[in-house]
Amino acid sequence: MAATPFSNQFALTVELTRLLPHIGWAANKVGNAIRTRARELRHSGSDIVVEEDLANIFGRCIISPVFTSSFKTIVAKSSSNIPLLEGIVLQGGPGPTVIRALQEPPYFAMVAQLSLLVWTFNTDYLATAIADALRKRLEGAPSPSVWSSIPDRNGILGTLKACESQTAAFNWNMMINAVSTTLGYRAEEARLDFPRFVLQGLIDMFPMVQTLPTDRLIHIQTPVGQGLVSGVSTLVVWAHHVLDLIVLVQPRRNEGKPTRNIRFGKPDLEQVYIEEINSDEDASITLLDSQKNTC
């Protein structure tokens, strides 16, 4: 006898009833994993939503394979504490932020870049700079936008401190000092940080250049002189060593006399051009069409 529509519907209902406990179990398992991760991040000082927001920004960049291998090896194996001052140590070793970064590329890109920046900048200053950059992006975003809200400064600060403590074993000074030596800086000349608006511009310009590396060029002008902050060495480490971009630097001495250009990367079309200018000139950052604007 042929099955009636009612009997077919009844059979389907029975099968769904059998399946529902399994669906509920899977949903609970996923929910428990998310709650566990959120608790671990909160205990480390970070926040799961803030990390997601920052990964959406810094995770757009592609990290150099050579740097990735070195960075992962060091931070994954580190478990020792880093002494800061007498009686004060910085707890090292991978925590929840780094553990996730080792598994998910966007989060790794975020952690790697923030690790360099917190090594270079004061964390309070950096948190304010990133918060201001995100606020400006929100103001300029079309409506409706996925950027309906942004993390506040305190939330960003917590994530920065988590990155700082969990990647403390990676010694950025070795890389920065090597670049400074190549540029001919003395130790007292090798300033690390750079103007806030340059940092804010690079957050968006770096992924844009990586998307079309033969068509786009970042031109940075930074004044050099007594008491001025240029941060060229850090810029080179970020652009070349971390992001694998080709960088051309035109150094200038304090008296304003130009010296030979120094290239980091293969002798090809550069994606970042850093020009040291006189101390009485203003710093600037510009994204150019490299086919129409050559330096």
C-alpha positions in Angstrom: 0.0 0.0 0.0 1.4 3.4 -0.9 2.4 5.7 1.9 0.1 8.6 2.6 1.4 12.2 2.9 0.5 12.0 6.6 2.6 8.9 7.2 5.6 10.5 5.3 5.3 13.7 7.5 5.1 11.5 10.6 8.2 9.6 9.7 10.1 12.9 9.0 9.0 14.2 12.4 10.3 11.1 14.1 13.7 11.4 12.4 14.0 15.1 13.3 13.1 14.3 16.9 16.0 11.8 17.0 18.3 14.3 15.4 17.5 17.3 17.7 19.5 16.0 20.7 22.6 15.7 18.6 22.1 19.2 17.2 21.6 20.5 20.7 24.7 18.7 21.9 26.8 20.2 19.0 25.5 23.7 19.7 26.3 23.4 23.4 29.8 22.2 22.6 30.5 25.2 20.3 28.9 27.5 22.8 31.0 26.1 25.7 34.2 26.5 23.6 33.4 30.1 22.9 32.6 30.8 26.5 35.8 29.1 27.6 37.9 31.2 25.1 36.2 34.4 26.2 36.9 33.6 29.9 40.6 32.8 29.1 41.0 36.0 27.2 39.4 38.1 29.9 41.7 36.5 32.5 44.7 37.5 30.4 43.4 41.1 30.1 42.1 40.8 26.6 38.6 40.5 25.1 37.2 38.2 22.5 35.2 41.0 20.7 38.1 43.5 20.7 40.5 40.8 19.3 38.0 40.1 16.5 37.7 43.8 15.6 41.5 44.2 15.6 41.9 41.0 13.6 39.5 42.5 11.0 41.9 45.5 10.7 45.4 44.1 11.0 44.5 40.6 9.7 44.1 42.0 6.2 47.9 42.0 5.8 49.9 39.1 4.6 52.9 38.2 6.8 56.3 37.2 5.4 56.7 33.4 5.5 60.3 33.8 6.7 59.2 36.0 9.6 56.2 33.8 10.4 58.4 30.7 10.9 60.8 32.6 13.1 58.2 34.4 15.2 56.0 31.3 15.7 59.0 29.1 16.8 60.1 31.6 19.4 56.7 32.6 20.9 55.3 29.1 20.9 58.2 27.6 22.8 58.8 30.5 25.2 57.7 29.9 28.8 60.2 31.9 30.8 59.6 35.2 32.5 61.3 38.4 31.2 62.9 40.6 33.9 62.0 44.3 33.6 63.1 46.0 36.9 64.3 44.7 40.2 61.5 42.6 41.7 59.4 43.0 38.6 59.1 40.5 35.8 57.0 40.2 32.6 55.2 36.9 32.4 56.2 35.3 29.1 54.9 32.4 27.1 51.9 31.8 24.8 48.6 32.6 26.3 45.1 32.4 24.8 45.7 35.3 22.4 48.9 33.8 20.9 47.5 30.3 20.9 44.7 31.4 18.7 47.1 33.4 16.5 49.2 30.3 15.9 46.1 28.6 14.4 44.3 31.4 12.6 46.2 33.6 10.0 44.2 36.8 10.5 44.8 36.7 14.3 48.5 35.9 13.7 48.8 38.9 11.4 47.2 41.0 14.2 49.4 39.6 17.0 52.7 39.9 15.0 52.1 43.5 14.0 50.9 44.6 17.5 53.8 42.8 19.1 56.2 45.1 17.1 54.1 48.2 17.8 53.9 47.6 21.6 57.7 47.1 21.6 58.1 50.4 19.8 55.4 52.7 21.3 54.1 53.4 24.8 51.0 51.1 25.1 48.7 54.0 26.3 49.8 56.1 23.4 49.4 53.2 21.0 45.9 52.3 22.3 44.8 55.9 21.8 46.2 56.1 18.3 44.5 52.9 17.2 41.2 53.9 18.8 41.3 57.3 17.0 42.1 55.5 13.7 39.1 53.1 14.1 36.9 56.1 15.1 37.8 57.9 11.9 37.2 54.8 9.8 33.7 54.5 11.4 33.0 58.2 10.6 34.0 57.7 7.0 32.2 54.4 6.5 29.1 54.2 4.3 25.8 53.6 6.1 24.8 50.9 6.8 28.3 49.5 7.6 29.7 46.5 9.3 31.5 49.0 11.5 28.4 49.8 13.6 30.6 50.1 16.7 34.3 50.0 17.6 36.3 48.9 20.6 37.1 51.6 23.1 40.6 52.6 24.2 40.6 50.5 27.3 39.6 47.4 25.5 42.3 47.9 22.9 44.8 48.6 25.7 44.0 45.2 27.3 44.6 43.4 24.1 47.9 45.3 23.5 49.1 44.3 27.0 48.2 40.7 26.3 50.2 40.7 23.1 53.1 42.4 24.8 53.3 39.8 27.6 52.7 36.7 25.5 55.2 37.7 22.8 57.8 39.2 25.1 60.4 36.5 24.2 60.7 37.8 20.6 63.5 40.3 20.7 62.5 43.0 18.2 65.7 45.0 19.1 67.9 42.6 17.2 65.9 43.3 14.0 65.6 47.0 14.6 69.3 47.4 15.4 70.3 45.5 12.3 68.3 47.9 10.1 69.7 50.9 12.0 73.3 49.6 11.3 72.5 49.3 7.6 71.1 52.8 7.6 74.3 54.1 9.3 72.6 55.3 12.5 74.5 55.5 15.8 72.6 54.0 18.8 71.5 57.4 20.0 70.1 58.3 16.5 68.0 55.2 16.1 64.7 56.5 17.3 61.9 53.9 17.2 58.5 55.5 17.1 57.0 57.8 14.5 54.1 60.3 14.2 50.7 59.0 15.1 49.1 60.0 11.8 51.7 57.9 9.9 50.8 54.9 12.0 47.1 55.5 11.4 47.7 55.8 7.6 49.7 52.6 7.4 47.0 50.6 9.1 45.0 50.9 5.8 47.7 51.6 3.3 49.8 48.4 3.9 47.0 46.0 2.9 46.1 48.2 0.0 49.7 48.0 -1.3 49.9 44.3 -0.7 46.7 43.8 -2.8 48.3 45.6 -5.8 52.0 45.6 -5.1 53.1 46.7 -8.6 50.5 49.6 -8.9 50.7 51.3 -5.5 53.4 53.1 -3.6 53.5 54.5 0.0 55.6 57.7 0.2 56.6 58.7 3.7 58.5 61.9 4.5 59.9 62.1 8.0 62.0 65.1 9.3 65.3 64.3 10.8 67.0 66.5 13.4 67.8 67.0 17.0 64.9 65.9 19.2 62.7 64.8 16.3 61.1 61.4 16.1 61.5 59.6 12.7 61.2 55.9 13.4 62.7 54.9 10.1 64.2 51.7 11.4 60.8 50.5 12.8 59.1 51.4 9.6 61.6 49.3 7.6 61.1 46.3 10.0 57.3 46.6 9.8 57.1 47.0 6.0 60.0 44.8 4.8 60.7 42.1 7.5 57.2 41.6 8.7 55.1 42.3 5.6 57.7 41.4 2.9 57.4 44.7 1.0 60.3 46.2 -0.9 61.4 49.4 0.9 63.6 52.2 -0.5 65.1 54.6 2.1 66.7 58.0 1.2 68.6 58.9 4.4 69.6 62.5 5.3 72.0 63.6 7.9 71.0 66.3 10.4 72.8 69.0 8.3 70.5 68.2 5.4 72.9 66.7 3.0 71.5 63.7 1.1 73.2 60.3 1.1 72.9 57.2 -1.1 69.6 55.4 -1.2 69.3 52.1 0.6 67.0 49.4 -0.6 65.6 46.6 1.5 64.5 43.7 -0.7 65.0 42.6 -4.3 66.2 45.3 -6.8 62.7 45.8 -8.2 59.9 48.3 -8.0 59.6 49.4 -4.4 56.3 49.5 -2.6 57.4 51.8 0.3 59.6 54.9 -0.2 60.8 56.6 3.0 62.4 60.0 2.6 64.2 61.7 5.4 63.7 65.4 5.1 65.0 68.5 6.9 64.0 69.2 10.4 62.0 72.4 9.5 59.7 70.4 7.1 56.6 68.6 8.0 56.1 64.8 8.0 53.7 63.3 5.5 52.4 60.0 4.2 50.8 59.5 0.8 49.5 56.6 -1.2 50.5 56.9 -4.9 50.0 55.2 -8.2 53.5 53.8 -8.7 53.1 53.7 -12.5 52.4 57.4 -12.6 54.5 58.7 -9.7 58.1 57.5 -9.5 60.6 58.6 -6.8 
